[in-house]
Amino acid sequence: MYDNRGAKRILILGGKDTGKTSYFNDLFNELKSKKKNPVLISIDPGQNEILPSTLPVFCDAIYFLFFHPGTNPLFHNDIYFYGIEKVIEFSSRLGDRAVIIDTPGIIETKIGKMFLNRLMTLFIPDLLIDFSTKKNAKIKKKSKTKKKFLRRERLKNFEASPIPIPIKYIIMAEEILNGIPSEKDGVKLAFQAVFGGNHLLKNEKNTYNKLAEEYDKANVEKIQPLLQLIDPRGIHYRLNICVFKRMGFTFEFLWELFKDSQFIEGDKRLLSDFANALGMTQLNINKIPHHSDKYITKNEPSYIVIAHNAVVRLLKEICL
């Protein structure tokens, strides 16, 4: 399938139900079997063979940015391209690896051509694979039942096993999303990654009231990822409240996700790993760390840390 011409930036185009995503998966598996270690990026809101459906997915095992189901180039262009820009920037930092992008089936439309022009400003391929409806007329469209089944199967795999990620990727993602972390913000990131949100449950009433106030004040126009994986063990995530609220989810559901999160007891050895990755001799955590004033002014953070089991529950609400 792969002709070994040395292509490093591969773009797959075509209409709906033309076999793009199946080829995308096959090409990825072939490259991986040849130890090519490719980067997989799906930006097709309608795909159902890669978890999670309707959301941008990064890499073979790294779920880097999540957006709500309405995020597509037809209705939420700026939010959609924010996600594309971030994952492409991330992939560009991963060294000499092939990058494969699967695109939505609107390419053959007038709007699709505008989408492609904008995409090309972010990603110029050296190999373009084009699927057209006519060439692949024999491919049967998947029924809604089949698509739902595929999404459910993918979620089962994700639910069964959290996905580990190198600390350097976590810090790289933080840089891309929020800027290079200061020492204070690096300590905050490491603390949340290692200990989750258990400390907030020590004063449950106070946490409930503060979270309710933050939810009420959340700016639903803010463009940011819904979830950010911050834990190298794949357990702890930041859930951005502004996006959560924009999606129509209630505060009661937010509180349930936090309260039901199965946080993992902190492995203090991870603190040393974070210190090394952040270029610090050690992380001094004598009290609960806070973001720097600069970080707060620039990013206006509005999030709560939740655990993998709560992320699975949220994805089921979104995808199924």
N, C-alpha and C positions, 0 to 999 in steps of 0.2 A: 504493500500500500504506500509506504513512505519511500520516496525514491532516493533518499540520502544525498540530496543536492546541497545539503548544508543549510537549509532554510532555518532561520532562528525566530522569525516573526511570521506566524501563519494566521491568516484570516479566513474564516469559513462563511460564505454568503449563500443565500437562497430563500425561497418562499416558505410558507408554512407547510409542515408535514412533508418535506422533501427528503428527509433523512439526514439533515445537517448534524443534529445532536448525536445520532447513532454513529455517524462517521467520526464525529468529534471524540466520542468515547473510545472507538476502535483505534483511532490514531494515537490518542493519549496512551492507551494500553500497549500499543506496539512500540512506541518510543520508550516507554517505561521498561518494557521487557529487554530493550537494547541498552539499558542503563543510561538513557539520555536525560533522565530526571526532568521532564518537561513541566512547564507551568500551565495550568489549565484555567481559563477565564471564561465563564459563561455570562453573557449580558442579554440573554434572551428571556424576557419576562414570561413567556409562555411555555418554556421547557418544563418537562416533568420527569426527566430521567436522572437529574442531578439535584441533590438536596441543597437548599430547599427550593421548591418550585416558585416561580415568579420573582425570585430575588437574585441579585448579582452574587455569584459564587467565585471565590478565589482559590486556585490551586487544587491539588489532588486531595489534600487532607486539611487545608487551612481555610476555615470559614471566617473571612476577614471582615467583610462589611455586609450587613443585612439591611434591606429596605422593605417597606410595606408593599403589598401586592399591587397597589395602584401606581407604583413607580414604573413607568414605561415611557418611551420616547414620544408617545402620542399625547400624553396628558400631563406629565411631570418632567418636562425636558431637562430643566436645570438640575433637579434632584437626581435624575437618572444619570446625567453626565458627570455630576459630582462623584458618584460611585465609580464610574468608569475611569475617570481621571485618577482617582486614588489607587485603584487596583493596578492600573497600568504603571503608575509611578512606583508602586511597591515592587512589581515584577521587574522593573528596570534595575532595581538594586540587588537582584538575586544572582548577578554574575552571568556567566556564559551558558544560559539555559534556553531551550526552545520555548516560545510563548505561543499558545494556541488560543484564539478567541472565536467563540461561537456567537453568532449574531441573531437578532430577532427576524421573524419572517416577513417584516414589512419592507424589506430591501427593494422588492420589485415595484413598490408604489412610489408616487411622487414624493410623499413625506419621507419614504425610505431613502430616497436619493439625497435628500437634505441631511438625514441622519448619517448616512455614509460619509458625506463630505465633512461633517463635524468630527466623526470618528477618525477620519484620516488625518486630522490635525493633531490627534493624540497618539495614533498608532499607524505607522507606515509599514505595511507588510512586505516581506521579500518573497512570500508565496501566498497567492490568493486562490482558494478553492471555491468554485462557483457551482451551486446546485440550482437548477431551475425546475419549476413545476413540470414543464413539458418533458424534460429528460427523465424525470422520476415519477411519471404518471401512475406507475403500477403500485407505488407505495400507498398503503391503506392508512387513512387517518385514524388516530387513536380515539376511542370513545371516551366520554367523560368518566365512565366507570373505570376504564383501563388507566387513564391518567391518575385518577384518585388512588388506584391500587399501587401504581408505581411510586407515587409520593409517600404512601403509607409504608411501603417496603424500605424506602430510603430512610425514613424517620426511624424505623425499627433499628436499622444499623447504627444510626447516630445516637439513639437512645441507649443502646447496649454498651457503647464504648466512647467515652470522651476522647477528643482528638488532641494529643500532645502537640506542642509547638515550641521551637527553640526560642529562648529568651531574646536572642538578637532580633527575631522577627517581631516580637511583641514591642520592643523598644523602637524598632523601625516604623512600625505601624503608628505608634504614639507620636513619633516625630512628624509623620506625614499628616496625621489628623490634627494635632494640637501644637506642633512645634517641638524643637529640641527641649527635653525636660531639664529644668534646673535641678540642682541637688535636692531641693525641698520637694519638687514634684516627682523626682525619681524615687525618693523614699516613700511618697504617697502611693505611687504605682506599685512598688514592690510590696508594701504592707497589704494593699487590697488584693494583690495577686496571691499572696501566701496565706492570709488569714480570712479573706472573704469579708462578710458583713456580720460575723457573730457578735462582735463587740457592741453593735447597735441594738441587739436584742436584750442587752442587760438592762436597758431602760426603755422598755417597749412602748410605754405611753408617750414618752417624749419623742421617740423616733417616729411613731405614728403621726403625731401632730406636725412635726417638721416636714415629713414627707407629704402630708396632705397639703400643707402650705406651699411646698415647692410644686406640687402637681397643679394647684390652682393658678400659680403664677407662670407656669410653663409657656414659653413662646412657641406656638405650633408652626410658625413660619420658619423656624430655624432649620437649616440644612445640615444634617449630620447623620452618621450611621445609627441604626436602631440599637445594635449590639456591637461591642468591641471585646474580643477575647484578650484577657490580660494575664492569664495564668498558664505557665508552660505545661501544667498537667492537664489543661483543657477543662478545668472545673469552674473557675470564676470569670464572670463577664461583667462589664459595665452596661447597664440598660439605660439608654438615654430617654428621659421622661418626656421631653418635647415631642419626639417622634412617636413615642408610645401613645401620647394623648392625641396627636394628630390622626393616628390610625383609628381613633374612636374607642380605645380601651378605657375602662373606668378606673378610678382610683382604687376601688375595692379589689379589682383584679390585680393591680400593681402591688397592693399590700399582700395579697395572697401569694403572689410569685416570690416576694421577698421573704415572707414568713415561712413558706414551705421549702425554701432553698436549703439544700443539704450541703452546707459549707464544710470544707475539709479542715481538720486541725492543721495549723501551720507547721510546715517543715522548715525549721530555721536554717537548714543548709541552703535552702533556696535563696535566702537573704544574701548569702555570700556570693551565690551565682549572679544575682541581680547587681550586687556591688561591682563585681568584675565587669559585667556587661555595660554598666553605666560609667565605668572608669573611676570608681571610688575605692578607697582602701577598705572601708566597711560602711554599713548602714547603721546609723545610731537611731534606734527606735525606743526611746524611753517613755514616750507618750503617743497618743493617737496623732498621726501626722496630718497636716492640712496642706492644701495647695498654696502656692505663692500668690502674692497679690497680682503679679504680672500675668500669671496663668488665668486667674479669675477674671481680670479685666479683658484679656484677649479672647478667651473661649467661653466665658459665662457658663461654666459647667453645671449641668442639671441631670444627674444620673443617680442610680442606686446600683449597688453590686448584688448580683444574683448568681445562683449556682446552675450547673449544667442541667440538673433535673427540671428546674424552672424554665430554662431556655427551651428544652424539649416540649414542655407544656405550651409555651408561647408559640413555638413553630407549628404545633398541631392546630392551634387556633387560627393561625395565618394561612397555613397550607391546605388544611383539610376542611 
